[in-house]
């Protein structure tokens, strides 16, 4: 088995749910403090040993590509204004990884698994890879992607993906997992269940956008018909593989998972990341105490 050195970031979603006036603005470019969401995703992957970042985008999302390119005009302005610290930060961005950009064609089915169609020719058939959704961020001592990589390599699974326990009253917002009884690895699953009522949820372990896939997942995606709402779902592909007896693992991760797909959670995530910043947190706490 080849080492896992590639990460596919599914960034071909259509705008944001809370900025309708900028429908072509990728949600991954929304800022968390002073960096866009996509920057944190790439950092997590790179800190997990990933060398190649494959960004699956669509028409109108050139800002994602531009962000990771050199910006000579900005560098000149920063140098002229003697903003050396910011200049150093800007120059580091294109060097974070080897970036590959793939456009998702408009004739493909809509869904969170559709980017798999777009990358099938640049992933080797014996090559596992990371798959990431663009609106989930994590905070952890050991990067979540690395945690999942380690399990994948040890267990020789077909799929490993991250889960985290949520309150029972919130399980209807997420996909949850049913674990297999008597499995050789305790977190192997029978199925995922998408957004079911709390009383029907098989567990409180909710799925989020961190996966390690074998190439077999791409092959199965090509054979999987659209499901709910006529969309191609990662969960349907995972369930199909589990039904066939493939080893599919829903690994509880250590750390924090934060969503950014709506105004409230985006704000909560921004505050949480701000409280990790030594240059911001003291004044932020003062402000909050004063105004709340």
PyMOL commands that set and color helices and strands:
alter all, ss='L'
color gray80, all
select helices_A, chain A and resi 20-22+27-29+37-46+62-67+72-80+84-93+115-119+144-155+168-173+198-200+215-223+228-230+234-243+263-274+281-291
alter helices_A, ss='H'
color red, helices_A
select strands_A, chain A and resi 6-10+31-32+35-36+52-57+98-103+129-133+136-139+159-165+175-179+189-194+205-213+248-252+256-259
alter strands_A, ss='S'
color yellow, strands_A
deselect
rebuild
show_as cartoon
